[in-house]
Amino acid sequence: MSFIEKIKNPIFWSNFFKVVIPFFIVVTLFSLFMNSWKEIFAGDFTTVSETNFGDEKWKSFWGIKLFISTLYGLYITNKNMK
């Protein structure tokens, strides 16, 4: 079955979201801990917010994670669908 045929199947999208949502959450948490682990454990969430989301950094922060999660979800779901 080709990729186009697979994405027309509603089960594909159900499986896609089952993969993408947990992956997105894990990537986001991993990224936050890598960028601001000291501030997170100190409870200084204002600094975490400024470091990761201030000055329109939120666009690249969320954009990259959405893009990577979408590609990963499409790849894994396509690979596992028969």
C-alpha positions as CSV (number, residue, x, y, z in Angstrom):
1,M,0.0,0.0,0.0
2,S,1.4,3.4,-0.9
3,F,1.8,6.3,1.4
4,I,-1.1,8.3,-0.2
5,E,-3.4,5.3,0.2
6,K,-2.4,4.9,3.9
7,I,-3.1,8.6,4.8
8,K,-6.6,8.3,3.4
9,N,-7.3,5.6,6.0
10,P,-8.8,7.0,9.2
11,I,-6.9,4.4,11.2
12,F,-3.6,6.0,10.0
13,W,-4.5,9.3,11.6
14,S,-5.6,7.6,14.8
15,N,-2.3,5.8,15.0
16,F,-0.5,9.0,14.0
17,F,-1.8,10.9,17.0
18,K,-1.1,8.0,19.3
19,V,2.6,8.4,18.3
20,V,2.9,12.1,17.9
21,I,1.3,13.3,21.1
22,P,3.5,11.4,23.5
23,F,6.6,12.0,21.4
24,F,5.9,15.8,21.4
25,I,5.5,15.8,25.2
26,V,8.7,13.9,25.7
27,V,10.7,16.1,23.2
28,T,9.3,19.3,24.9
29,L,10.2,18.1,28.4
30,F,13.6,16.9,27.3
31,S,14.3,20.3,25.6
32,L,13.2,22.3,28.7
33,F,15.3,20.2,31.0
34,M,18.3,20.5,28.7
35,N,18.0,24.2,28.4
36,S,16.9,25.2,31.9
37,W,17.4,22.3,34.3
38,K,18.9,24.4,37.1
39,E,16.1,26.9,37.0
40,I,13.4,24.2,36.9
41,F,14.8,22.5,39.9
42,A,15.2,25.8,41.7
43,G,11.6,26.7,40.9
44,D,12.5,29.8,39.0
45,F,9.9,29.5,36.3
46,T,10.1,33.2,35.3
47,T,13.7,32.6,34.1
48,V,12.7,29.4,32.4
49,S,9.9,31.3,30.6
50,E,12.3,34.2,29.6
51,T,15.0,31.8,28.4
52,N,12.8,29.6,26.3
53,F,9.8,31.7,25.3
54,G,10.8,35.4,25.6
55,D,11.6,37.7,22.7
56,E,9.6,35.5,20.3
57,K,11.7,32.5,21.0
58,W,8.5,30.6,21.5
59,K,8.0,30.4,17.7
60,S,11.2,28.5,17.2
61,F,10.8,26.5,20.4
62,W,7.3,25.1,19.5
63,G,7.8,25.2,15.7
64,I,10.8,22.9,15.7
65,K,9.1,20.5,18.1
66,L,5.9,20.4,16.1
67,F,7.9,19.8,12.8
68,I,10.0,17.1,14.3
69,S,7.1,15.4,16.0
70,T,5.0,15.5,12.8
71,L,7.8,14.0,10.7
72,Y,8.5,11.3,13.3
73,G,4.8,10.5,13.5
74,L,4.4,10.2,9.8
75,Y,7.5,8.0,9.4
76,I,6.6,5.6,12.3
77,T,3.0,5.3,11.4
78,N,3.7,4.8,7.7
79,K,6.4,2.2,8.6
80,N,4.0,0.3,11.0
81,M,0.9,0.3,8.8
82,K,0.4,-2.6,6.5
